[in-house]
């Protein structure tokens, strides 16, 4: 079995009387694809983004048994006025619930919320759960603030209370330090790393121990920097027992590595050496198979590189499907 824990959707349409800040989906002559028009974004969306039958056909073609489907990141528009952001989120969530209901057991939909207003976002979590959605997707940062900022702590505490998993999708943010051509590569990696690091250093990981949180693309560069953070906390190499008097930044709480292993990380990292490192450092029980489909083509078959690693059958099963059900809080099929 293989569950794709990182796959995306786009609604087929938006209401004709929607606010002007909403996206548009325009027909493309001669095809069943549609064009997403949202501010400066122009994105051609193949039918698998919004048609359940086409999604299932694509799953079957690449050896996927089910997907966790989340809205495409351009829909995470935290710059909108709160009322407009909430209206957009509710429309997208309604579509996601309908799409998921068309293929129970094959599609596990996540909702979105207007994180620009943490109180509104927090209040919306119950509605997401009541709509039959399985979790919530958020971006790696909110208007220049990392998600580990204390103003978002009530949001994560409520997600923990409701048992709703959270998917953190790394999003490029404007920067003068790298060219625009690096937005989809290095900047996304930096933002993913900052998001995960902020959850550790800001206290949310320690304060919400039962929060089920996953990071896209293995949280970018976070896993590679984690041993440095561990050394500063412990004063030792290789996670040997801490020697606090040698440490630069020891505290009495769980270590950075222990906190990092409370999260899940998807395996969309493009290289068997990177996957091997993630298994060795974070553990096979922390990893989820992911593809970014249909925004990116899947490996053929899906999970090919994961299966090429020298993993035991039990370790591979954890990554390919067991861990995703644990993250979702859903009993696997019998």
C-alpha positions, 0 to 999 in steps of 0.5 A, a space after each residue: 500500500 502507498 498513501 501519498 501524503 502530499 498532493 494538491 487540489 484546485 476548485 473547478 470554479 468560483 462563484 460568479 458573485 465572488 469578491 474581486 479578490 477571489 481567483 478565477 478558473 477559466 476554460 482552456 479551449 480544446 482541453 479539459 484543463 483550466 487556467 487559474 488566474 489569481 493576481 499575478 499567478 497564471 497556472 494551468 491546472 489539469 483535470 486531476 486537480 478538480 475531478 475525482 474520477 481523473 484523480 483516481 485514474 491517476 492514482 491507479 496508474 502510478 500505484 497509489 492507494 489514496 491521497 491526502 489532498 490539500 489546496 494549492 499553496 497560491 490559495 493560502 492568501 494571508 494578505 487578503 482582508 480577514 472577511 475575504 480570506 475567510 470567504 475564500 477558505 470556506 469556498 475552497 473547503 466546501 469544494 474539498 469536502 465535496 471532492 473527498 466525499 466522491 471517493 471515500 478512502 481514496 481522498 483525505 481532504 484538508 481545509 484552509 483558514 485565514 491565518 492573518 487573523 489567528 482568532 478567526 483561524 482558530 475558531 474555524 478549525 471546528 467547522 473544518 472538522 465538522 465538514 468531514 475534512 481530516 486536517 488543516 493546511 497552513 503556510 510556513 509563515 504568516 505575513 513575515 511571522 514564523 508559525 512558531 510565533 506565540 500569537 499562533 500558539 492558541 491555533 495549534 493548541 486548538 488543533 491539538 485539542 480537536 485532534 486535527 493534523 496540520 500540514 505546513 506547506 513551505 512558501 516562498 517569501 520575498 527576499 533581497 538575499 536571493 534572486 527571484 529565480 531561487 523562489 521555488 528552490 532555495 527560498 522554499 527550503 529556507 522557509 520550510 526550515 525556518 517554520 520547523 525551527 520556530 516550532 522548536 525554539 518558540 515553545 510550541 512543540 514543547 507546549 503541544 506535545 500531542 499536536 500532529 504536524 507535518 512539513 512539506 519537503 522534509 522542512 527544507 534545510 531543517 534536518 541538516 541544521 538540527 545536529 548543530 542545534 542539538 550540539 548547542 543544547 548538549 555540548 556533545 556530538 552524535 546525540 551522546 549524553 548531554 554535558 550541560 556545562 559544555 553546552 552553549 544553550 542548554 535548558 531543562 526541556 526536551 532536546 531539539 532532536 526530541 522535539 523535532 521527532 514529534 513532527 512528521 516530514 514528507 519525503 519529496 526531497 528528490 534524492 535517495 541520499 537525502 532520504 537515507 539521511 532523513 531515515 537515519 536522523 529522524 527515524 522511519 516512523 517520522 516520514 510520509 510518502 509524498 509527491 506534490 501531484 499533480 503540481 509535479 509529476 510523480 515518480 513512475 511508479 510512485 515511491 520508486 526511490 523509497 523502495 530502492 533504499 535498503 529498508 526492512 519491509 516494516 520500515 518501508 510500510 511505515 513510510 509508505 502508509 502506516 505513518 500517514 494514518 497515524 498522522 491523520 488519526 485514522 484507522 487503516 483499512 483492514 
